[in-house]
Amino acid sequence: MKKEWIPWLYLALGLAQAAHSIEEVLTGLWRWMPLVTGALHERAGWVPVLAMPEQTFIVANMVIIALMLGFSPFVFLNRSWAWKVAAVVAVVETLNGVGHLSGAVAVGGYFSGCIASVGLILFSVPIWGRRWFFRKEL
């Protein structure tokens, strides 16, 4: 894999986040947030119990998508700071994807957002792990 693929992987990550957000909205993740975060809070007190109205959840997801996709030209322009931001975004998206897949494992079946979370992981890992993936070129 060549380093020149990273901007395309980042753009694909933004599109995967769009698909992920659509899946979350269509399956009503905001309804499950207080139950899931409440259970996590009981086990690990530092996890806050989260709840938000449907409209806030939808708008928050739209803002995340807009920021990710709006930021992508800077990665294509090869700005050094953009590579750092893209790596941080990729780590967050990997954790997001792992969280949704962990939810599916915990419930023993489908969990909101778990299908598109596979794309989040597939596109994000080579971005934050680029030093290992592209060792010969860096």
C-alpha positions, 0 to 999 in steps of 0.5 A: 500500500502506498502513502498516497492512499492515505487521503483516500482512506481518510475520505473513505473514513468520512463516508463510512462515518456517514453510513455509520451515522445513518445506521445509528439514526435509522436504528434509534441509537439515541434510545439505547444510549442511557441504557448502555452508558448506564450499565457501563457507569455501574461497572466503571463509575467514570463512564457518564450516563448519556442521553440526548433527544433524537434531533440533537443526536441527528444534528450531532452526527451531521456535524461530525460528518461535515467536519470530517468531510470538510477537513479532508481537502487538507489531508489531500493538500498534504499539510503536516498538521492535517496528518496529525489531526487525521490520525487522531480522528482515525483513533477515535473512529477505531474506538467508535467502531470497536465500541459498537462491535463490542455492543453486538458481542455483549447483547449477542446479536445486532447492536445499533451501528455495528454493521457500518462500524466495520468500515470505520475500523477498516479505513481508520487503522491504516491511517493511525497506523501509517508508520507501520503500514508505510514504513519503507516510504516514510 
